[in-house]
Amino acid sequence: MRKVKTLGLLGTGVIGGGWAARALHFGIDVLAADVKPEMEAWIRGAVQNAEGSLARLTLAPLPAKGKLSFTTDLNAMAAQVDFIQENIPEQLELKQRILAQVSRHAPADVVIASSTSGLMPTDLQRDMQHPERFLVAHPFNPVYLLPLVELVGGRQTSVAAIEAASRFFIYIGMHALKVRREVPGHLTDRLQEALWREILHMVNEDVATTGELDDSIVYGPGLRWAAMGTNLIYHLAGGESGMRHMLRQFGPALKWPWTKLEAPELTESLIDKMVAGTQEQAAGRSIRELERLRDGYLVAIQQVLKQYNIGAGATLRALEERLYEDSAAGARQRIQGSIEEGALLRLVDTEVRPEWIDYNGHMTDSRYLQVFGDATDALLRYAGVDDAYRASGRALFTAETHVTHVSEARALEALYVTTRVLELDDKRLRLLHALHRKSDDALVATAEQVYLHVSAGKVTAMEADLRSSLARVHAAQAHLPLPPQAGRVGKLAAR
Ligand SMILES: NC(=O)c1ccc[n+]([C@@H]2O[C@H](COP(=O)([O-])OP(=O)(O)OC[C@H]3O[C@@H](n4cnc5c(N)ncnc54)[C@H](O)[C@@H]3O)[C@@H](O)[C@H]2O)c1
């Protein structure tokens, strides 16, 4: 199957918009197709709305943003893209017809996936050409922040299609959960539906309001679910002997008629109670406001979970590791060439992303540190400080930074960083980074930084290989004249 450079979207509503925002953010071009021309403005707005929270998800170096195009010609879209994600309304006949149609225009090595919440892949692929490249890839709203995507193959789906889809979704920062066999509602929606039915029963019977039922999740199980789900948490509920004890102790309750599972009749009175209850919970806040609130905490939760390398945080950590490694791989060849020529190292090529701009229209201070940090990261990865090195408890920590601002960096301006090793000993490294504008090579800013080699919280000597890689760079640059900005932070000897 193809490597995905351009993602084709079929249907650009809530879910299509979410896919677009996620793919564009991680450098994939998007060609969006919808029967309604007015959806172009809508999807552009949806992508813009998602940008603020997506930009806060990770500070790892990102590839240049993808480009978004729109068409109402579904067949032309299918002929031009490397992967198609279908997000049209949840109606079996409509999806069957449109999937069959686009499959006749998409080359055989283009995977076609459906976002369907619960339809079966075997039914959806029935009339398609090359049905083996079809699968269900069910995401969760907001697609740009929630990493889960359930992958479900139908009777005709090939392993190659599932594997290619999985690689692509992981590339754009997702957790691809392969569902062993197709069942209506896949995995997650079956679980959600069970809870949802109980909620409707309890509201219907005036046992609780919508707000009280949400509180019963938000203050308790919801917090546990985010990292451990239901089963692992219940394993903990059984004390030392875990799940076995838990089942013995609480097993008999399974026979009691706690839950109903058959959905209640959706009467007008039940609908009114659900609407009034959720309106009271919204307390006058618009859907947009509530979405911003939700997106903000979804980013924050994932960053906390990253510290524990668990659940969605583990997905985010793996994504960041890949982004740093991709950026370092781009720099690696250039570093080798520069060492041979005794030149400055060009470690980072980037652009001023719109979300880096402050209220004055310039790149905001913290982003300078981020870009210089990315340059240091690329150099250290080249020299041998990778994830395994850090996992062994050793790292180089920033002890001091001095930034000099020379000229302005504006939105979308292309920039690059050059780096010089000013000093090096067993335990310390002093670098001078220079940030340049690509268009005219003008100097934008410099950063002089001192790093200490630390192991288990103490300053220690670097490993010999690391030290000699850095020494090679230092020796190769020794003949270069010292720039005027050098020497502003404490010299090694003084420390
Ligand atoms: N909304 C969710 O929370 C959610 C979550 C996961 C999966 N899904 C699934 O994603 C799919 C889309 O859901 P949504 O909520 O984005 O719906 P939506 O109504 O917001 O968007 C559907 C889009 O499809 C377009 N469309 C209709 N017919 C079309 C056609 N023949 N060709 C091209 N475009 C066409 C519509 O113009 C609209 O823009 C459904 O299968 C749904 O089950 C939804």
The ligand as a Gaussian input file, in Angstrom:
#p B3LYP/6-31G(d) Opt

LIG

0 1
 N      -20.031000      12.757000      15.366000
 C      -19.396000      11.855000      16.070000
 O      -19.178000      11.992000      17.279000
 C      -18.837000      10.630000      15.391000
 C      -17.798000       9.922000      16.025000
 C      -17.218000       8.835000      15.367000
 C      -17.676000       8.459000      14.101000
 N      -18.708000       9.150000      13.515000
 C      -19.147000       8.709000      12.184000
 O      -18.614000       9.605000      11.206000
 C      -19.521000       9.719000      10.104000
 C      -19.839000      11.186000       9.862000
 O      -20.421000      11.736000      11.021000
 P      -20.466000      13.312000      11.293000
 O      -20.876000      13.467000      12.706000
 O      -19.201000      13.949000      10.821000
 O      -21.667000      13.749000      10.330000
 P      -21.982000      15.209000       9.707000
 O      -23.429000      15.198000       9.412000
 O      -21.412000      16.276000      10.576000
 O      -21.166000      15.216000       8.325000
 C      -21.513000      14.455000       7.216000
 C      -21.017000      15.165000       5.957000
 O      -21.195000      14.309000       4.847000
 C      -21.604000      15.092000       3.744000
 N      -22.255000      14.238000       2.768000
 C      -23.523000      13.775000       2.741000
 N      -23.698000      12.988000       1.675000
 C      -22.537000      12.952000       1.008000
 C      -22.092000      12.317000      -0.163000
 N      -22.912000      11.549000      -0.890000
 N      -20.820000      12.503000      -0.564000
 C      -19.986000      13.293000       0.138000
 N      -20.347000      13.927000       1.268000
 C      -21.601000      13.754000       1.691000
 C      -22.525000      16.138000       4.338000
 O      -22.629000      17.269000       3.473000
 C      -21.789000      16.455000       5.642000
 O      -20.855000      17.506000       5.452000
 C      -20.727000       8.860000      10.459000
 O      -20.575000       7.593000       9.863000
 C      -20.648000       8.743000      11.972000
 O      -21.227000       7.554000      12.456000
 C      -19.275000      10.237000      14.126000

